[in-house]
């Protein structure tokens, strides 16, 4: 069964990997490592949430994914604002799109938990 948030998280992770490989070629090792960790951890947490043990566990894992998302945004902003870094506008857009989905899932899950 198709799961849009899982699919989007894989798409973002693959884009992060490609971009980080470019950063490595450009010898931008520190940010490349940080971005690679947060950008792929984001997807790993989305995947873990799909097999959560409870609603609370699901919410917790999505919250971790949103934290990783915000860290990924941070590293991308630094790359965009730095004159010596290549930018990847499409990646930033995809990260923002995934963020909208994750925050919607999070708010909906929290509301439904409070109603039960």
C-alpha positions as CSV (number, residue, x, y, z in Angstrom):
1,X,0.0,0.0,0.0
2,X,1.3,3.4,-0.9
3,X,2.1,5.8,1.9
4,X,2.8,9.4,0.7
5,X,4.8,10.4,3.8
6,X,7.0,7.4,3.6
7,X,7.5,7.9,-0.2
8,X,8.3,11.6,0.3
9,X,10.7,10.8,3.1
10,X,12.6,8.4,0.9
11,X,12.6,10.9,-1.9
12,X,14.1,13.6,0.4
13,X,16.7,11.2,1.8
14,X,17.9,10.2,-1.7
15,X,18.1,13.9,-2.6
16,X,20.1,14.6,0.6
17,X,22.5,11.7,-0.3
18,X,23.0,13.1,-3.8
19,X,23.6,16.7,-2.5
20,X,25.9,15.5,0.2
21,X,28.0,13.6,-2.4
22,X,28.3,16.9,-4.2
23,X,29.3,18.7,-1.0
24,X,32.0,16.0,-0.4
25,X,33.4,16.7,-3.9
26,X,33.4,20.4,-3.0
27,X,35.3,19.4,0.2
28,X,32.5,20.7,2.4
29,X,32.8,17.8,4.8
30,X,31.5,19.1,8.1
31,X,28.1,20.3,6.8
32,X,27.9,17.3,4.5
33,X,28.1,14.9,7.4
34,X,25.6,16.8,9.5
35,X,23.1,17.1,6.7
36,X,23.5,13.5,5.7
37,X,22.8,12.4,9.3
38,X,19.7,14.6,9.8
39,X,18.3,14.2,6.3
40,X,18.4,10.4,6.4
41,X,17.4,10.1,10.1
42,X,14.3,12.1,9.3
43,X,13.2,9.3,6.9
44,X,14.2,6.5,9.4
45,X,12.0,8.0,12.0
46,X,9.1,8.3,9.6
47,X,9.6,4.6,8.8
48,X,9.8,3.7,12.5
49,X,6.6,5.5,13.2
50,X,4.7,3.2,10.8
51,X,5.2,0.3,13.2
52,X,4.7,2.2,16.4
53,X,3.5,0.3,19.4
54,X,0.9,2.9,20.4
55,X,-0.5,6.3,19.4
56,X,1.8,7.9,21.9
57,X,4.8,6.0,20.4
58,X,3.7,7.1,16.9
59,X,3.5,10.7,18.0
60,X,6.9,10.5,19.7
61,X,8.5,9.1,16.5
62,X,6.9,11.8,14.3
63,X,8.1,14.5,16.8
64,X,11.6,13.1,16.4
65,X,11.2,13.2,12.6
66,X,10.1,16.9,12.8
67,X,13.2,17.7,14.9
68,X,15.4,16.0,12.3
69,X,13.5,17.9,9.6
70,X,14.2,21.3,11.3
71,X,17.9,20.4,11.7
72,X,18.0,19.5,8.0
73,X,16.4,22.9,7.1
74,X,19.1,24.6,9.2
75,X,22.0,23.0,7.3
76,X,20.3,23.7,4.0
77,X,19.8,27.4,5.0
78,X,23.5,27.6,5.9
79,X,24.4,26.2,2.5
80,X,22.0,28.6,0.7
81,X,23.4,31.7,2.6
82,X,27.0,30.7,2.3
83,X,28.8,32.2,-0.7
84,X,31.1,29.2,-1.0
85,X,28.5,26.4,-1.0
86,X,26.5,25.0,-3.9
87,X,22.7,25.4,-3.2
88,X,20.0,22.9,-3.9
89,X,16.7,24.8,-4.1
90,X,14.7,21.7,-5.1
91,X,15.9,19.9,-2.0
92,X,14.8,22.8,0.2
93,X,11.4,22.8,-1.4
94,X,11.0,19.0,-0.9
95,X,12.0,19.3,2.7
96,X,9.5,22.1,3.3
97,X,6.8,20.0,1.6
98,X,7.6,17.0,3.8
99,X,7.5,19.3,6.8
100,X,4.0,20.4,6.0
101,X,2.9,16.8,5.8
102,X,4.6,15.8,9.0
103,X,3.3,18.8,11.0
104,X,-0.3,18.0,9.8
105,X,0.1,14.3,10.8
106,X,1.4,15.4,14.2
107,X,-1.4,17.9,14.9
108,X,-4.1,15.5,13.7
109,X,-2.6,12.6,15.8
110,X,-2.4,14.8,18.9
111,X,-6.0,16.0,18.4
112,X,-7.3,12.5,17.9
113,X,-5.4,11.2,21.0
114,X,-7.0,13.9,23.1
115,X,-10.5,13.0,21.9
116,X,-10.1,9.3,22.9
